[in-house]
Amino acid sequence: MNFKALGITANFLALEKEISSFKTSKIVVFPVPYERTVSYGAGTRKGPEAIIRASQYVELYDDELDMELCSQVGIATLPPLNFGKKTHGKAVELISKYVRQLIALEKFVVILGGEHTISQAPIAAYLEKYPDLSVLQIDAHSDLRDSYQGSKYSHASVMARVCELVDPSRIVQIGIRAQSIEESRFIKVKGIHTFYAQAIRQVKFPLFRKSWIDAAVRLLTDHVYVTFDVDGLDPSIMPSTGTPEPNGLYWAETMDLLRKTGEKKTIVGFDVVELAPSKDVSHPDLTAAKLTYKIMNYAFMKALSQAS
């Protein structure tokens, strides 16, 4: 398949051709504006475009890590995926097909969604390359319903589908604060590692008294896929999402978690999903764009440090 990157006026971070061509870039941003099963607020299909548009105002230099990642590894942006009439399983398989091809070309794939349903596709593709893959899920909801509103491909069921691919004990959920009793039971039976928001706030991790972040990272395998539903963040900083829940994660603690994951493990790919941009407030779009770039930086900081 012939992949062609978008130019400076339409790509992530508004990068010049020299550091955004598909051939030379290590990172590929893949917009996937899929939305079929949202249940409260709609608009996630507009999320990828909003993130890319806002990213053009994100500074390229990361002062925390003292590096300008895009200049060192290159970041190409693909056109949004066109699903045509494909939905549910066929849509998921279409995403997987593209991600497999990108992985085969040794690209680090960043998926911008779209609803959370899409995440099972890149996870399936990365699992083929990394059999030990673990999944770090930042989310307000556990998304473990076997089906929701008649669909097994609902955004509320995505992690149930992931559990059919990955050993549930290799799933680490962070910030969960809204779920059904059936999901709670599923977590206990399957051995999923769920760090509830309330427990994080009350420091209920006696085996790891220093930090809940240390506890979470220790549970991950060497190769990690990060799926980041933006409703994992507190509504005070991320109101633009379908089902915002109070008592969410804040920026600094989220960056600590992601940085430590990048330090101790290898992030092989990630997605940022469920942004539903609003005409009334713009800062969440910029927050999601900066979040995307920060995860890229954390994913590459160890390799670039070792190479220097």
C-alpha positions in Angstrom: 0.0 0.0 0.0 1.3 3.4 -0.9 1.2 5.7 2.1 1.5 9.5 1.5 2.0 12.0 4.3 0.1 15.2 4.7 1.8 18.5 4.2 2.7 21.3 6.7 -0.8 22.9 6.7 -2.6 19.6 7.6 -0.1 17.5 9.5 0.5 17.0 13.2 2.6 19.8 14.7 2.7 21.7 11.3 6.1 20.1 10.5 8.2 21.0 7.4 8.6 18.3 4.8 12.1 17.5 5.9 10.9 16.0 9.2 7.4 14.9 8.2 7.8 12.7 5.1 6.5 9.2 5.4 9.7 7.6 4.1 12.1 9.1 6.6 9.8 9.5 9.7 9.9 6.9 12.5 6.5 8.0 13.9 3.3 7.9 11.9 0.2 9.7 13.1 -2.9 7.8 11.9 -6.3 9.7 12.2 -9.2 7.2 12.6 -12.4 9.2 12.8 -14.7 6.3 13.6 -17.9 6.9 15.6 -20.8 4.5 15.7 -21.7 3.6 19.3 -21.3 6.7 21.5 -24.0 6.6 24.2 -24.1 10.1 25.9 -22.3 12.9 24.0 -21.4 12.6 20.4 -18.6 14.2 18.3 -15.6 11.9 18.6 -15.4 11.5 14.8 -14.2 15.2 14.9 -11.5 14.4 17.5 -8.6 13.5 15.2 -9.0 16.7 13.1 -9.3 18.9 16.2 -6.1 17.3 17.8 -4.1 17.9 14.6 -5.4 21.4 14.2 -4.6 22.3 17.8 -1.2 20.6 17.6 0.0 23.3 15.2 0.2 25.5 18.3 2.2 23.0 20.4 5.9 23.9 21.0 8.2 21.3 19.4 10.8 21.5 22.2 10.2 19.5 25.3 11.8 21.4 28.2 11.3 18.5 30.6 13.3 16.1 28.5 15.5 18.7 26.8 14.9 17.5 23.3 13.0 18.2 20.1 11.7 14.8 19.2 10.2 15.6 15.8 13.5 16.9 14.5 15.3 13.7 15.7 13.0 11.0 14.5 10.4 12.6 12.2 6.7 12.5 12.5 4.5 11.8 9.4 0.8 12.3 9.4 -1.5 10.2 7.2 -4.9 11.3 5.8 -7.9 10.2 7.9 -9.0 6.6 7.3 -12.1 6.3 5.1 -14.4 3.6 6.3 -16.9 3.8 3.5 -19.8 1.7 4.7 -17.7 -0.5 7.0 -18.8 -0.7 10.6 -18.2 -2.8 13.7 -16.0 -5.9 13.0 -15.3 -4.9 9.4 -14.2 -1.4 10.5 -11.9 -2.9 13.2 -10.3 -5.3 10.7 -9.7 -2.4 8.3 -7.8 -0.5 11.0 -5.8 -3.6 11.9 -4.8 -4.1 8.3 -3.4 -0.6 8.0 -1.6 -0.8 11.4 0.0 -4.2 10.5 1.4 -2.7 7.3 2.8 0.3 9.2 4.4 -2.0 11.8 5.9 -4.1 9.0 7.5 -0.9 7.7 9.0 -0.4 11.2 6.8 2.7 12.0 5.8 3.7 15.5 2.0 4.1 15.1 0.0 6.7 16.9 -3.8 6.4 16.4 -6.0 9.4 16.9 -9.7 8.5 17.4 -12.6 8.4 17.2 -14.4 6.4 19.8 -12.7 3.8 22.0 -13.9 0.9 19.9 -10.9 1.4 17.5 -8.3 0.5 20.1 -8.8 -3.2 19.8 -7.4 -3.0 16.2 -3.9 -1.7 16.9 -3.6 -3.9 20.0 -4.3 -7.0 17.9 -1.7 -5.8 15.4 1.0 -5.1 17.9 0.3 -8.4 19.7 1.4 -10.2 16.6 4.8 -8.5 16.9 5.1 -8.5 20.7 3.5 -11.7 22.2 4.3 -10.4 25.7 2.4 -7.2 25.1 0.7 -5.5 28.0 -1.9 -2.8 27.8 -1.9 0.4 29.9 -5.5 1.8 29.8 -6.1 5.3 31.1 -9.9 5.8 31.3 -12.8 6.8 33.5 -14.7 3.6 32.5 -13.5 0.0 32.5 -15.2 -0.7 29.1 -15.6 -4.3 30.0 -19.3 -4.9 29.2 -19.6 -8.0 27.0 -22.0 -5.9 24.8 -23.7 -2.6 25.2 -26.9 -1.4 23.5 -26.9 -4.6 21.5 -23.3 -4.3 20.1 -20.2 -6.3 21.1 -18.3 -3.5 19.2 -19.5 -0.7 21.5 -17.0 1.7 22.9 -18.2 0.3 26.3 -17.0 -3.2 25.3 -13.6 -2.5 23.8 -11.6 -3.9 26.7 -13.8 -7.0 26.9 -12.7 -7.6 23.3 -9.1 -6.9 24.2 -9.4 -9.5 26.9 -10.1 -12.0 24.2 -6.7 -11.2 22.7 -4.5 -10.4 25.6 -4.2 -12.3 29.0 -6.4 -10.1 31.2 -3.6 -10.1 33.9 -1.5 -8.0 31.4 -4.1 -5.2 31.4 -3.5 -2.3 33.8 -6.4 0.2 34.1 -5.8 3.6 35.6 -8.4 6.1 36.9 -11.5 4.0 36.7 -14.5 5.5 38.4 -17.6 4.4 36.5 -18.6 0.8 35.8 -21.3 -1.8 36.3 -21.4 -4.4 38.9 -20.8 -7.0 36.2 -17.7 -5.3 35.1 -16.4 -5.2 38.7 -17.0 -8.9 39.0 -15.3 -9.5 35.6 -12.2 -7.6 36.9 -11.9 -9.8 40.0 -12.5 -13.1 38.1 -10.1 -12.3 35.3 -7.4 -10.8 37.3 -7.3 -7.4 35.6 -5.2 -4.8 37.5 -7.5 -1.9 38.1 -6.4 1.2 39.9 -9.6 2.9 40.8 -9.6 6.7 41.1 -10.9 6.6 44.7 -8.2 4.1 45.7 -5.5 6.3 44.1 -6.7 9.3 46.0 -6.8 7.3 49.3 -3.4 5.7 48.7 -4.8 2.2 49.1 -1.7 0.3 47.9 0.1 -0.9 51.0 2.5 -3.1 49.1 3.9 -0.1 47.3 3.7 2.7 49.8 5.9 5.0 47.8 3.6 5.5 44.8 0.6 4.0 43.1 2.5 4.8 39.9 5.3 2.5 40.8 2.8 -0.2 41.6 1.1 0.2 38.2 4.3 0.3 36.1 5.7 -2.8 37.9 2.7 -4.8 36.7 3.4 -4.1 33.0 5.4 -6.3 30.8 8.5 -5.1 28.8 6.4 -4.1 25.8 3.5 -1.8 26.5 0.6 -0.4 24.3 -1.0 2.7 25.8 -4.7 3.3 25.1 -5.6 6.8 26.4 -9.3 7.7 26.7 -9.3 11.4 27.4 -12.1 11.0 29.9 -9.5 9.5 32.2 -8.5 13.1 32.8 -10.6 15.2 35.2 -13.4 17.2 33.6 -11.8 20.4 34.9 -9.0 20.0 32.4 -10.8 17.7 29.9 -14.5 18.6 29.5 -14.7 17.8 25.8 -15.5 14.1 25.9 -18.7 12.0 25.6 -19.1 11.0 29.3 -17.0 13.1 31.6 -16.7 11.8 35.2 -15.6 13.7 38.3 -12.5 12.8 40.3 -10.3 12.1 37.3 -6.5 12.3 36.8 -4.7 15.6 36.7 -1.9 16.6 34.3 1.1 16.2 36.5 0.3 12.8 37.9 -0.6 11.6 34.4 2.7 12.7 33.1 4.5 11.0 36.0 2.8 7.7 35.1 3.6 8.0 31.4 7.2 9.1 32.0 7.9 6.3 34.4 6.3 3.8 31.9 8.7 5.1 29.3 11.7 4.9 31.6 11.0 1.3 32.9 9.3 -0.3 29.9 9.1 0.1 26.1 6.0 1.9 24.8 5.5 0.3 21.3 2.5 2.3 20.2 -0.5 4.2 21.6 -3.8 5.8 20.9 -5.6 8.9 22.1 -9.4 8.5 21.8 -12.8 10.0 22.8 -12.1 13.7 22.3 -15.4 15.3 21.3 -14.4 18.9 20.5 -16.7 21.7 21.5 -17.2 25.1 19.8 -17.6 26.7 23.2 -14.2 25.7 24.6 -10.9 25.1 22.8 -8.3 24.3 25.5 -9.2 20.6 25.6 -8.2 20.2 22.0 -4.8 21.7 22.8 -4.5 19.5 25.9 -5.1 16.4 23.8 -2.6 17.5 21.2 0.1 18.2 23.9 -0.8 14.9 25.5 -0.2 13.1 22.2 3.2 14.7 21.7 4.2 14.1 25.3 3.5 10.3 25.0 5.6 10.3 21.9 8.5 11.9 23.8 8.2 9.5 26.7 8.1 6.5 24.3 11.4 7.6 22.6 13.3 9.2 25.4 15.1 6.1 26.5 16.2 5.0 23.0 17.4 8.5 22.1 19.3 8.8 25.4 21.0 5.5 24.8 21.9 6.5 21.3 23.5 9.8 22.3 
